[in-house]
Amino acid sequence: MTLSLACKMVTGGALVYVLAGCVATTPVYDAAYGQSVRSLQAQQALDSDASTKNRNRVPEGMDGRAARETLERYHRSFQQPQRQCNPFVIGIGSGETRGE
């Protein structure tokens, strides 16, 4: 193989790659745009009329007093934040000193 033939083959191969980059792929992608989102939304809805069918059903779970106490305990947990330990004391007790 001569040098000019090898040069022509390399140039031809590079030209094929450059022209392949110019192929329009947009119509292929636009045809199914959003289809995956629509199918996932459809799979998540088991019964779209469940709220109207079960309007008169009483939900099972906690009674009112237990739910109120749980919610109040949850709100109180934010009033006194937990004590932060010293990040520089790793694996050595709790980081507190005793006052003797």
DSSP file (Angstrom, degrees, kcal/mol; ACC not computed):
  #  RESIDUE AA STRUCTURE BP1 BP2  ACC     N-H-->O    O-->H-N    N-H-->O    O-->H-N    TCO  KAPPA ALPHA  PHI   PSI    X-CA   Y-CA   Z-CA
    1    1 A M              0   0    0      0, 0.0     2,-0.1     0, 0.0     0, 0.0   0.000 360.0 360.0 360.0 133.8    0.0    0.0    0.0
    2    2 A T     >  -     0   0    0      1,-0.1     4,-2.1     4,-0.0     5,-0.2  -0.429 360.0-112.0 -87.1 166.0    1.3    3.3   -0.9
    3    3 A L  H  > S+     0   0    0      1,-0.2     4,-2.2     2,-0.2     5,-0.2   0.871 116.4  52.5 -65.2 -38.3    1.3    6.4    1.3
    4    4 A S  H  > S+     0   0    0      2,-0.2     4,-2.1     1,-0.2    -1,-0.2   0.869 109.1  50.0 -69.2 -35.0   -1.2    8.2   -0.9
    5    5 A L  H  > S+     0   0    0      2,-0.2     4,-2.1     1,-0.2    -2,-0.2   0.907 111.9  47.9 -68.3 -41.0   -3.6    5.3   -0.8
    6    6 A A  H  X S+     0   0    0     -4,-2.1     4,-2.2     2,-0.2    -2,-0.2   0.888 111.3  51.0 -65.5 -38.9   -3.4    5.0    3.0
    7    7 A C  H  X S+     0   0    0     -4,-2.2     4,-2.4     1,-0.2    -1,-0.2   0.897 109.8  49.9 -65.1 -40.1   -3.9    8.8    3.3
    8    8 A K  H  X S+     0   0    0     -4,-2.1     4,-2.6     2,-0.2    -2,-0.2   0.882 110.7  50.0 -65.6 -38.2   -7.0    8.5    1.0
    9    9 A M  H  X S+     0   0    0     -4,-2.1     4,-2.5     2,-0.2    -2,-0.2   0.910 112.0  46.6 -68.3 -41.8   -8.5    5.7    3.1
   10   10 A V  H  X S+     0   0    0     -4,-2.2     4,-2.4     2,-0.2    -2,-0.2   0.914 114.3  48.0 -65.5 -42.6   -7.9    7.5    6.4
   11   11 A T  H  X S+     0   0    0     -4,-2.4     4,-2.2     2,-0.2    -2,-0.2   0.909 112.3  49.3 -64.1 -42.4   -9.5   10.7    4.9
   12   12 A G  H  X S+     0   0    0     -4,-2.6     4,-1.9     2,-0.2    -2,-0.2   0.899 111.4  49.1 -63.7 -41.3  -12.4    8.7    3.6
   13   13 A G  H  X S+     0   0    0     -4,-2.5     4,-1.9     2,-0.2    -2,-0.2   0.901 111.4  48.9 -65.0 -41.1  -13.0    7.0    6.9
   14   14 A A  H  X S+     0   0    0     -4,-2.4     4,-2.3     1,-0.2    -2,-0.2   0.884 109.2  53.5 -65.5 -37.2  -12.9   10.3    8.7
   15   15 A L  H  X S+     0   0    0     -4,-2.2     4,-2.5     2,-0.2    -2,-0.2   0.883 106.3  52.5 -64.8 -38.1  -15.3   11.8    6.2
   16   16 A V  H  X S+     0   0    0     -4,-1.9     4,-1.9     2,-0.2    -1,-0.2   0.922 111.0  47.0 -62.9 -43.9  -17.8    8.9    6.9
   17   17 A Y  H  X S+     0   0    0     -4,-1.9     4,-1.1     2,-0.2    -2,-0.2   0.881 112.2  50.0 -65.8 -38.1  -17.6    9.6   10.6
   18   18 A V  H  < S+     0   0    0     -4,-2.3     4,-0.4     1,-0.2     3,-0.3   0.921 112.5  46.4 -66.8 -43.0  -18.1   13.3   10.1
   19   19 A L  H >< S+     0   0    0     -4,-2.5     3,-1.0     1,-0.2     4,-0.2   0.825 106.4  59.2 -69.4 -30.7  -21.1   12.8    7.8
   20   20 A A  H >< S+     0   0    0     -4,-1.9     3,-1.0     1,-0.3    -1,-0.2   0.810  99.5  58.9 -66.9 -28.1  -22.6   10.3   10.3
   21   21 A G  T 3< S+     0   0    0     -4,-1.1    -1,-0.3    -3,-0.3    -2,-0.2   0.667  98.7  59.5 -72.5 -15.8  -22.6   13.0   12.9
   22   22 A C  T <  S+     0   0    0     -3,-1.0    -1,-0.2    -4,-0.4     2,-0.2   0.468  75.4 117.0 -91.4  -2.4  -24.8   15.1   10.6
   23   23 A V  S <  S-     0   0    0     -3,-1.0     2,-0.6    -4,-0.2    -3,-0.0  -0.481  70.2-121.9 -69.0 132.8  -27.7   12.6   10.5
   24   24 A A        +     0   0    0     -2,-0.2     4,-0.1     1,-0.2    -1,-0.1  -0.660  36.8 169.0 -80.4 119.3  -30.8   14.0   12.1
   25   25 A T     >  +     0   0    0     -2,-0.6     4,-1.8     1,-0.1     3,-0.4   0.416  53.6  96.1-105.1  -2.4  -32.0   11.9   15.0
   26   26 A T  H  > S+     0   0    0      1,-0.2     4,-3.0     2,-0.2     5,-0.2   0.894  79.1  53.3 -60.2 -44.6  -34.6   14.4   16.3
   27   27 A P  H  > S+     0   0    0      0, 0.0     4,-1.3     0, 0.0    -1,-0.2   0.870 108.0  52.6 -60.4 -33.3  -37.6   12.8   14.5
   28   28 A V  H  > S+     0   0    0     -3,-0.4     4,-0.5     1,-0.2    -2,-0.2   0.923 115.3  39.6 -66.5 -43.4  -36.8    9.5   16.1
   29   29 A Y  H >< S+     0   0    0     -4,-1.8     3,-0.7     1,-0.2    -1,-0.2   0.861 112.0  56.3 -74.8 -35.8  -36.7   10.9   19.6
   30   30 A D  H >< S+     0   0    0     -4,-3.0     3,-1.0     1,-0.2    -1,-0.2   0.771  95.0  67.4 -68.5 -25.0  -39.7   13.3   19.1
   31   31 A A  H 3< S+     0   0    0     -4,-1.3    -1,-0.2     1,-0.2    -2,-0.2   0.855 113.6  28.6 -64.8 -34.1  -42.0   10.4   18.1
   32   32 A A  T X< S+     0   0    0     -3,-0.7     3,-1.7    -4,-0.5     4,-0.4   0.098  84.9 147.0-113.7  21.8  -41.9    8.9   21.6
   33   33 A Y  T <  S+     0   0    0     -3,-1.0    -3,-0.1     1,-0.3    -4,-0.0  -0.419  76.3   3.4 -65.1 124.4  -41.2   12.1   23.6
   34   34 A G  T 3> S+     0   0    0     -2,-0.2     4,-2.2     3,-0.0    -1,-0.3   0.385  93.5 118.5  85.3  -3.3  -42.9   11.9   27.0
   35   35 A Q  H <> S+     0   0    0     -3,-1.7     4,-2.3     1,-0.2     5,-0.2   0.884  72.9  52.7 -64.9 -38.2  -44.2    8.3   26.5
   36   36 A S  H  > S+     0   0    0     -4,-0.4     4,-2.1     2,-0.2    -1,-0.2   0.890 109.7  48.9 -65.8 -37.9  -42.2    7.0   29.5
   37   37 A V  H  > S+     0   0    0      2,-0.2     4,-2.3     1,-0.2    -2,-0.2   0.925 111.8  48.7 -67.1 -43.9  -43.6    9.6   31.8
   38   38 A R  H  X S+     0   0    0     -4,-2.2     4,-1.9     1,-0.2    -2,-0.2   0.897 112.1  48.4 -63.7 -39.6  -47.2    8.9   30.7
   39   39 A S  H  X S+     0   0    0     -4,-2.3     4,-1.8     2,-0.2    -1,-0.2   0.892 111.3  49.9 -69.8 -37.4  -46.7    5.1   31.1
   40   40 A L  H  X S+     0   0    0     -4,-2.1     4,-1.3     2,-0.2    -2,-0.2   0.885 110.3  50.5 -67.2 -37.6  -45.2    5.5   34.6
   41   41 A Q  H  X S+     0   0    0     -4,-2.3     4,-1.0     1,-0.2    -1,-0.2   0.896 110.4  49.8 -65.7 -38.9  -48.1    7.8   35.7
   42   42 A A  H  < S+     0   0    0     -4,-1.9     3,-0.3     1,-0.2    -1,-0.2   0.859 108.9  52.6 -67.1 -34.9  -50.6    5.3   34.4
   43   43 A Q  H  < S+     0   0    0     -4,-1.8    -1,-0.2     1,-0.2    -2,-0.2   0.781 106.1  54.3 -71.7 -26.1  -48.9    2.4   36.3
   44   44 A Q  H  < S+     0   0    0     -4,-1.3     2,-0.9    -3,-0.2    -1,-0.2   0.728  92.7  77.0 -81.3 -21.7  -49.0    4.4   39.6
   45   45 A A     <  +     0   0    0     -4,-1.0     3,-0.3    -3,-0.3    -1,-0.1  -0.782  52.8 173.3 -93.7 103.0  -52.7    5.0   39.6
   46   46 A L  S    S+     0   0    0     -2,-0.9     2,-0.4     1,-0.3    -1,-0.2   0.934  78.7   4.3 -73.5 -46.5  -54.4    1.7   40.6
   47   47 A D    >   -     0   0    0      1,-0.1     3,-1.5     0, 0.0    -1,-0.3  -0.877  60.5-169.4-142.9 105.3  -57.9    3.1   40.7
   48   48 A S  T 3  S+     0   0    0     -2,-0.4     3,-0.3    -3,-0.3     4,-0.1   0.706  90.3  52.4 -71.4 -17.6  -58.4    6.7   39.7
   49   49 A D  T 3> S+     0   0    0      1,-0.2     4,-2.2     2,-0.1     3,-0.4   0.176  74.5 109.9 -99.6  17.0  -62.0    6.7   41.1
   50   50 A A  H <> S+     0   0    0     -3,-1.5     4,-2.0     1,-0.2    -1,-0.2   0.855  73.2  56.1 -63.6 -35.5  -61.1    5.4   44.5
   51   51 A S  H  4 S+     0   0    0     -3,-0.3    -1,-0.2    -4,-0.2    -2,-0.1   0.866 112.5  41.1 -68.2 -33.8  -61.8    8.7   46.2
   52   52 A T  H >4 S+     0   0    0     -3,-0.4     3,-0.8     1,-0.2    -1,-0.2   0.842 114.9  50.8 -81.2 -33.2  -65.4    8.8   45.0
   53   53 A K  H 3< S+     0   0    0     -4,-2.2     3,-0.3     1,-0.2    -2,-0.2   0.860 116.9  39.5 -70.1 -34.9  -66.1    5.1   45.5
   54   54 A N  T >< S+     0   0    0     -4,-2.0     3,-1.0    -5,-0.2    -1,-0.2  -0.005  76.6 120.5-105.8  28.0  -64.8    5.1   49.1
   55   55 A R  T <  S+     0   0    0     -3,-0.8    -1,-0.2     1,-0.2    -2,-0.1   0.848  78.3  43.5 -62.6 -36.2  -66.3    8.5   50.2
   56   56 A N  T 3  S+     0   0    0     -3,-0.3    -1,-0.2    -4,-0.2     2,-0.2   0.434  89.0 109.4 -93.1   0.1  -68.5    7.0   53.0
   57   57 A R    <   -     0   0    0     -3,-1.0    -3,-0.0     1,-0.0    -4,-0.0  -0.549  65.9-132.7 -78.9 142.1  -65.8    4.7   54.4
   58   58 A V        -     0   0    0     -2,-0.2     2,-0.1     1,-0.0    -2,-0.1  -0.818  26.8-118.4 -91.6 127.4  -64.3    5.5   57.8
   59   59 A P        -     0   0    0      0, 0.0     2,-0.3     0, 0.0    -1,-0.0  -0.394  23.7-132.7 -68.0 142.3  -60.5    5.3   57.8
   60   60 A E        +     0   0    0     -2,-0.1     2,-0.3     3,-0.0     3,-0.0  -0.709  60.8  74.2 -93.0 146.0  -59.0    2.7   60.1
   61   61 A G  S    S+     0   0    0     -2,-0.3     2,-0.1     0, 0.0     0, 0.0  -0.980  79.7   5.6 155.5-141.3  -56.1    3.7   62.4
   62   62 A M        -     0   0    0     -2,-0.3     2,-0.1     1,-0.1     0, 0.0  -0.378  65.7-119.5 -75.5 151.0  -55.6    5.7   65.5
   63   63 A D     >  -     0   0    0     -2,-0.1     4,-2.1     1,-0.1     5,-0.2  -0.353  37.2 -96.6 -79.1 173.2  -58.4    7.3   67.5
   64   64 A G  H  > S+     0   0    0      1,-0.2     4,-2.3     2,-0.2     5,-0.2   0.868 120.4  50.9 -62.0 -41.2  -58.5   11.0   67.9
   65   65 A R  H  > S+     0   0    0      2,-0.2     4,-2.5     1,-0.2     5,-0.2   0.932 111.9  46.4 -65.7 -46.4  -56.8   11.2   71.3
   66   66 A A  H  > S+     0   0    0      1,-0.2     4,-2.2     2,-0.2    -1,-0.2   0.891 113.1  50.0 -64.8 -38.6  -53.8    9.0   70.3
   67   67 A A  H  X S+     0   0    0     -4,-2.1     4,-2.3     2,-0.2    -1,-0.2   0.911 111.1  49.0 -65.9 -41.6  -53.3   11.0   67.0
   68   68 A R  H  X S+     0   0    0     -4,-2.3     4,-2.5     2,-0.2    -2,-0.2   0.926 112.1  48.0 -64.2 -44.6  -53.4   14.3   68.9
   69   69 A E  H  X S+     0   0    0     -4,-2.5     4,-2.5     1,-0.2    -1,-0.2   0.892 111.5  50.9 -63.8 -39.5  -50.9   13.1   71.5
   70   70 A T  H  X S+     0   0    0     -4,-2.2     4,-2.0    -5,-0.2    -1,-0.2   0.924 111.6  47.1 -63.6 -43.5  -48.6   11.8   68.8
   71   71 A L  H  X S+     0   0    0     -4,-2.3     4,-2.1     2,-0.2    -2,-0.2   0.890 112.3  49.7 -66.7 -39.6  -48.7   15.1   66.9
   72   72 A E  H  X S+     0   0    0     -4,-2.5     4,-2.3     2,-0.2    -2,-0.2   0.898 110.3  50.5 -66.1 -39.8  -48.1   17.1   70.1
   73   73 A R  H  X S+     0   0    0     -4,-2.5     4,-1.3     1,-0.2    -2,-0.2   0.879 109.5  52.1 -63.7 -37.6  -45.1   14.9   71.0
   74   74 A Y  H  < S+     0   0    0     -4,-2.0     4,-0.4    -5,-0.2    -2,-0.2   0.918 110.7  46.5 -64.0 -44.0  -43.8   15.4   67.5
   75   75 A H  H >< S+     0   0    0     -4,-2.1     3,-1.1     1,-0.2     4,-0.4   0.870 109.5  54.6 -67.5 -36.8  -44.1   19.2   67.8
   76   76 A R  H >X S+     0   0    0     -4,-2.3     3,-1.2     1,-0.2     4,-0.9   0.797  94.8  69.3 -66.8 -27.2  -42.4   19.2   71.2
   77   77 A S  T 3< S+     0   0    0     -4,-1.3    -1,-0.2     1,-0.3    -2,-0.2   0.733  98.6  50.5 -64.9 -20.0  -39.5   17.3   69.8
   78   78 A F  T <4 S+     0   0    0     -3,-1.1    -1,-0.3    -4,-0.4    -2,-0.2   0.579  95.9  70.3 -92.5 -10.3  -38.5   20.5   67.9
   79   79 A Q  T <4 S+     0   0    0     -3,-1.2    -2,-0.2    -4,-0.4    -1,-0.1   0.887 106.5  35.0 -74.1 -38.8  -38.7   22.8   70.9
   80   80 A Q  S  < S-     0   0    0     -4,-0.9    -1,-0.3     3,-0.0     3,-0.1  -0.894  87.6-146.9-117.2 100.5  -35.6   21.4   72.6
   81   81 A P        -     0   0    0      0, 0.0    -3,-0.1     0, 0.0     3,-0.1  -0.277  28.3 -96.9 -65.8 152.4  -33.0   20.4   70.0
   82   82 A Q        -     0   0    0     -5,-0.1     2,-0.3     1,-0.1    -5,-0.0  -0.361  44.3 -99.7 -67.9 147.4  -30.8   17.4   70.8
   83   83 A R        -     0   0    0     -3,-0.1     2,-0.3     1,-0.1    -1,-0.1  -0.509  35.8-132.7 -71.6 131.3  -27.4   18.2   72.2
   84   84 A Q        -     0   0    0     -2,-0.3     2,-0.2    -3,-0.1    -1,-0.1  -0.671  16.6-136.6 -85.6 136.8  -24.7   18.0   69.6
   85   85 A C        -     0   0    0     -2,-0.3    10,-0.1     1,-0.1    -1,-0.0  -0.494  32.9 -88.8 -88.0 163.9  -21.6   16.0   70.5
   86   86 A N    >   -     0   0    0      8,-0.3     3,-1.2    -2,-0.2    -1,-0.1  -0.578  30.1-151.5 -72.7 122.9  -18.1   17.2   69.8
   87   87 A P  T 3  S+     0   0    0      0, 0.0    -1,-0.2     0, 0.0    -2,-0.0   0.669  92.0  62.9 -72.3 -13.5  -17.1   16.0   66.3
   88   88 A F  T 3  S+     0   0    0      1,-0.1     2,-0.9     7,-0.0    -2,-0.0   0.597  87.8  75.6 -86.5 -10.2  -13.4   16.0   67.2
   89   89 A V    <   -     0   0    0     -3,-1.2     2,-0.6     5,-0.1    -1,-0.1  -0.848  68.4-178.6-102.5  99.0  -14.0   13.3   69.9
   90   90 A I        -     0   0    0     -2,-0.9     4,-0.1     1,-0.2     3,-0.1  -0.880  64.1 -15.3-107.2 118.0  -14.4   10.2   67.8
   91   91 A G  S    S+     0   0    0     -2,-0.6     2,-0.6     2,-0.2    -1,-0.2   0.668  99.6 116.1  72.1  18.1  -15.1    6.9   69.6
   92   92 A I  S >  S-     0   0    0      1,-0.2     3,-0.7    -3,-0.1    -1,-0.1  -0.780  86.4 -74.2-121.0  86.7  -14.0    8.2   73.1
   93   93 A G  T 3  S-     0   0    0     -2,-0.6    -1,-0.2     1,-0.2    -2,-0.2  -0.240  81.9 -49.8  63.0-149.1  -17.0    8.1   75.3
   94   94 A S  T 3  S-     0   0    0      2,-0.2    -8,-0.3    -3,-0.1    -1,-0.2   0.455  71.9-110.6-102.8  -2.4  -19.7   10.7   74.9
   95   95 A G  S <  S+     0   0    0     -3,-0.7     2,-0.3     1,-0.3    -2,-0.1   0.517  79.0 122.4  86.4   5.5  -17.5   13.8   74.9
   96   96 A E        -     0   0    0    -11,-0.0     2,-0.4   -10,-0.0    -1,-0.3  -0.702  52.3-141.7-100.6 152.7  -18.7   15.0   78.2
   97   97 A T        -     0   0    0     -2,-0.3     2,-0.4    -3,-0.1     0, 0.0  -0.874  17.4-123.6-110.8 148.6  -16.7   15.7   81.3
   98   98 A R        -     0   0    0     -2,-0.4     2,-1.0     1,-0.0     0, 0.0  -0.721  12.7-137.1 -90.6 137.2  -17.8   14.9   84.9
   99   99 A G              0   0    0     -2,-0.4    -1,-0.0     1,-0.2    -2,-0.0  -0.805 360.0 360.0 -91.9 100.2  -17.8   17.6   87.4
  100  100 A E              0   0    0     -2,-1.0    -1,-0.2     0, 0.0    -2,-0.0   0.419 360.0 360.0-101.6 360.0  -16.4   16.0   90.5
